[in-house]
Amino acid sequence: PLAIAVREGSDEGRPIVAVDPDHEAARAFADIAAWIDEHAPSRRTHPELKIL
């Protein structure tokens, strides 16, 4: 289930991570972002697409 504060903040354009970074949901989003940042490739592994 979605936390009410997350839904309300999204509806109002006020993300929970910005307005209440200590909220449980905000910490979860921050943890996910940190994991992605840590595990994402540091460089592109595919060449740019060329449109012919």
C-alpha positions as CSV (number, residue, x, y, z in Angstrom):
1,P,0.0,0.0,0.0
2,L,1.1,3.5,-0.8
3,A,1.8,5.8,2.2
4,I,-0.8,8.6,2.3
5,A,2.0,11.2,2.7
6,V,3.6,10.0,-0.6
7,R,0.3,10.2,-2.5
8,E,-0.6,13.6,-1.1
9,G,2.9,15.0,-1.7
10,S,2.9,13.7,-5.2
11,D,-0.5,15.3,-5.9
12,E,0.7,18.6,-4.5
13,G,4.1,18.5,-6.3
14,R,6.0,18.2,-3.0
15,P,8.0,14.9,-3.0
16,I,8.2,13.2,0.4
17,V,12.0,13.1,0.1
18,A,12.1,16.9,-0.1
19,V,9.6,17.8,2.5
20,D,10.2,15.0,5.1
21,P,13.5,13.2,4.4
22,D,13.2,11.3,7.7
23,H,9.8,9.7,6.7
24,E,10.1,5.9,6.3
25,A,9.0,6.1,2.6
26,A,11.5,8.9,1.9
27,R,14.3,6.8,3.4
28,A,13.2,3.9,1.2
29,F,13.3,6.1,-1.9
30,A,16.7,7.4,-0.9
31,D,18.1,3.9,-0.4
32,I,16.8,2.9,-3.8
33,A,18.4,5.9,-5.5
34,A,21.7,5.2,-3.7
35,W,21.7,1.6,-4.8
36,I,21.1,2.6,-8.4
37,D,23.9,5.2,-8.2
38,E,26.2,2.6,-6.8
39,H,25.4,-0.1,-9.3
40,A,24.8,1.8,-12.5
41,P,27.5,1.6,-15.1
42,S,29.9,4.5,-14.9
43,R,30.1,4.8,-18.7
44,R,27.9,3.9,-21.6
45,T,28.2,0.4,-22.8
46,H,26.4,0.9,-26.1
47,P,27.4,3.2,-28.9
48,E,25.1,6.0,-29.8
49,L,22.3,5.2,-32.2
50,K,22.7,6.4,-35.7
51,I,19.7,7.4,-37.7
52,L,20.2,6.7,-41.4
